């Protein structure tokens, strides 16, 4: 290498390193305010198909990367995902900005603006937050998953509240625009480890009859290693009432092994005979670090003339599934 070039490179490198301490504080502050998490969810499942054959195979169910950044009382978050579970319609699960106003509520009042998970129901969307491979019938058939709009949330002692409005709704794997959804969730924690949430949701297409949703969820986790949850859901639209309920019990025998049982129903029209009932048993395990695995058996007996996401009409569906999820 030419001596002049070598000396020039050396001087440039020296200047670059000399400049780094002046910027280190700024870079460190930004890194400290940045939170990055995510997961990979994979599975094998076997389902008895309505035609008599068995559908069996491996799946990459979901990949997600979540990024959140905050400075003081303001911030933003976005969740990037690729999903085969049916409840995501694009690569953006969430994307919103937020500001926290102090003085109102125990931790202030938080205003969110953008696309966010619907604050309704007991079960959550993502695999690391679940105790089973599948979602309940109520989750799949009776609730929205993501909303695009705005919300206000605050906690006042044993009470919490979240009010929201949206004009884009993700439900049953489809994003619908032009919908107007106004909702409220009111929660109360009367005892340590117990919470009851009551949600009211009014969703309408312009010129159409509104869908009125009433949803009540319950959580109890005051006993070591035991979690009890449940939900009741009712939807009224054009004179037809549909809905259902489920109850979940999860117990951790050790730090590595747990067991979940869930029973649930859903009825697409309570005025006529027939409904779907589901029994789910899942053996869960923690394999180390962020890696978990579970085995699930689920049966759904649908005696209605309507096909649901997981249950063909007038058919008894049985599903065996093995799932592994790594989150960080």
N, C-alpha and C positions, 0 to 999 in steps of 0.2 A: 504494500500500500504506500502511496506517495506520502512523504513525511508531512507536507503541508496539509493534505487531506486528513491524515491521522491526528495532527494537532488541532485542526478545526473540529473534528468529531469529539475529541476529548474535552475541548472547551464547551461545546454544546451540551454534552452529558453533565459536566460539572455545573453549568448554569441551571439545567433542569432539576438536578437534585437540590441545588441551593434554593430553588423556588418552592419546593414541596412543603417545607415547614410552614410557610405563610398560608398555604391552602389547607393544611391538614385539619385545622379546627373546623373549617366549613364542611369538608368532606365527612369528618367524623360525626358532626351534628346531623347531617342528612342520613347517614347510615344508621345512627341511633334511632332516628324517627321512622325508619323503614322496617316493615314486617313482611316477610315472605314465607308462605307456607304452601302446601299442596299435597297431592296424593295420586297414586296409581291403583286402580281397582280392577282385578281380573277374576274370572270365574269359569267354572264348568257347570253345566246344568243339563238335566234330562226331564222332558215334559211329555206326558202322554197326549198325543194330538187327537183331535176330534175324529179324524178319519180312521183311527185305530193304530196308526204308526206312532213311533216314538221319536221325538225331536231331541237330539243330543249334540252337544258341542261345546267348545271353549269360546270364551269371549273376552275381549278387552272392553270392559263396561264403561270405564270413565278414567280420564286423565284431567287433572285440574291443577292450575297454578294461581294462587291468590296473592295479590300485592296490595298493601295498605301503607299509606304515608300520611303523617299528621305533623302539624306545626301548631303548638298551642291548642286552641279550641277549634281549629279547622283541619280538614283532611279529605282524603279521597280513597276509594278502594275499587279494584276491579278483579273479577274472577274469570280466568280464561279456562275453557274446558272443551273436551271432545267426549261425547257421551253416546252410548248405545242403549241407555235405559228408557228412552221414550219421553222424558220430561223436559229435555233441552232441545231447543229448536235452532240454536246457532252456537257459535264459539264463545259467546259472552253470556255467562250466567248472571253476573252482576256487574254494574259499573255506575258508581254514584259519587257525589261529593257531599260533604256534611259539615255542619257548624254546630257547636254546642254553646247555648246561651246560659250563662250562669245566673243564679238567683231564683230560678223557678225549678223546683224539684230537688231531690237529694243530691244528684250529680249534674244538675242543670237539665235543660231541655234540648234534645238533639233534633235538628232539622236535616232530613235527607232528601236529595234531589237527583233523580236518575232511575236506574233499573236496580231493583233489590228483591230479595226473597220475601214472599208474602208473609206477613206476621200473623198467620192463622194456622191453627192445628198443632198437634203434639209431635208428630214425626218430622224429622228434618230431611233435607234432600240428599245429602252426601253420605257415601258409604262409611267414612270414619265416624260419623255421628249416629250410626244406626246399630241396633242390636240384632238385626236379621239381614238376610240377603234381599228380601222383598219388602215393598211397602204395603200397608194395609189397603183394603178396598176403599175405605173412606178417603185416603190420601189420593189415590188414583182417579176416583170417580167424582168426588164431591168438593175438591178444593183447587184453587189456583196455586201455582208454584212460584212464579215471578211476576212482579208488577213494574210498569214503567210510569213513574209519576213522582209524588212527593209524600213525605210523612213527617209527623212530629211525635216524639216519644219522650216520656219522663217517668220517674219513680218518686213516689211520695210515701215513705215509710213502708207499710205493708201493702201499699197499692201501686200498681203500675198501669200505664195507659199508652196506647199507640193509635193515632188517627191518621188515615192515609187516603189519597186519591190517585187514581191511575186511569190512563186511556189506552194502555196496551196490557194485555193479560196473557200469560203463558199458562195453558192448562191442557192436559191430555196430549202433550207433545206438540201443541200448536200455539203459535203466537197470533192473537186476534187484535187488530187495531180498530179504532173507532168505538171501542167499548168504553163506557164510563163506569168505573168501579169506585165506590166510596165505602170505606170500612173503618171499624173501630174494634180494638181489642182492649178489654179491661181485665186486669188481673188482680188477685188478692192472695196474700200469703198469711192466713190466719194463725198458722202454727209453723214452727221451724221445720223446714224440709217439705212443707206442703204448699202447693199453689194451684189455684183454680183460675182459668182464663175463659172469659166469655167474649166471643167475636160475633159481630154483625156485619154482613157484607151485602151491599146493594149493587148489582151489576146489570147494566142494560145496554142494548144496542139502540141507537136512535130510532124511534118509531116502533120498537118492539116492547113486549111485556118484560118487566124487570125480573131477574132471578134474585130472590131474597134468601140469603144463607144465614143460618144460625148455627154456631159451632161452640161447643163447650169442651175444654180440655182440662185434664187433672194430672198432677204429678205429686208423688210422695216418695221421698228418699231419706227419711230421718233414721232409718234402721241401717246399720252397717251392712254393706254388700248387697242391699236389696233396693230395687227400683220398681215402682208401680206407676204405670201411666195409663190413661184412657182418654177416649174422645167420643162425643156424640155430635152428629152432623145431620142437618136437615136443610133441604133446598126446595123452595117453592117457585114454580114457573108455569105460567099459563094454566093455572088451576090444577097442576100435577105436583104432588109432593114426593120427593125422593130423599134418600139419605140412609144413614146407618150408624154403627158404633163399633168400637173395638176396645179391648183391654189387653195390656201387656204387663207381664211380670218378668223381671230379669234378676238373677241371683248369681253372684260371683263366689264360687266355692273356694277358690284361691286367687292369687294375683294373676294367675295364668289361665284359669278355666272358669267358664260361666255357662249358664243355661237360660234360654229365653222361651217363654210360651206366650202366644198371642191368639186371641179369638176375636173374630170380627164378622160383621154383616154389612150388606148394602142392598137396598131395594130401590129400583129405578122408578117404581110407581106403587105407592102404598095402598092404592085403591083396588088393585087387582092381586090375584094370588101369585106367589112366587117371589123368591129373593135369593141372593147369593150369601153363603156362609163360608167362612174360612178358618182353618186351624193351622197354626204355624209353630214348629218347634225348631230351635236353633241352638247348637252347641258352639260356643265361642271360645277362642283361645288367643292369648298374647304370646307371640313367639320370640319377642325381644326387640328392643328399639321401638321403631314405629310400625313394626310388622305384626299384623293380626290375621287370623283365619277363622272361618266358621263353616259348619255344615248345617244345611237347612232342609227340612221336609215340610212341604206345604200342600194342603188339599183345599180345593175350592169347589163347592157343590152349588152350581148355578141352576135354579129351577125356573128362571124367567125366560122370556122370549127375546131378551136383549143381550147382546154380546158385550162384555166388559173388556178392559185392557188385558187382564190376566185370566179371563174366564169366558169361554164360548157359551152361547145360549144353550140351555137344557143339557148341560154336560158337567161331569165330575172330573175336574182337572187335578192331577197330582204332579208335583214338581220336586225333584231332588237337586240340590245345588251345593257346590263347594266354592268358597270365595276366599281370596287372599287380597289384602289391602295394605299398602305401605303409605304412611303419612308422615310428614315432617313439619 
